Amino acid sequence: MTQRIRFDELLEAVENLPDDAQAELVAVIRHRLAERGRERIAKEVRQARKEFGEGKCSATTPDDLMREIES
């Protein structure tokens, strides 16, 4: 079973780490967030390409897109 930690408890635990460990933790978290972001974008691109290939959407120009957004 996974133990849940409250956010305030987590912050307190991190605060008790040495400065270099806190900096390393920040670097690890940033890296993981960036990786998840890249994975999300890649998934969205795959889905968009699939929909385009199935004819569910069509190519457009930036100007046309902006007109549609602004209308």
C-alpha positions, 0 to 999 in steps of 0.5 A: 500500500502506498503511504500518502504524505500531506503537502505541508509534511512534505515541505517540512521534510524537504526543509530538513534536508541539507541545501545540496539535497534540496537543490538536487531534489528541485533539479530532479522534479524539474527534469521529471516535469519537463519529461512529462510535458514532452510526453504529453506534447508527443501524445497530442501530436500523434493524436492530431496526426491520426485525426488529420489522416482520418480526415477529421480536421484540415490544414489552415493558415495562422490568419484563418485560425486567428479569425476563427478564434476571434469570432 
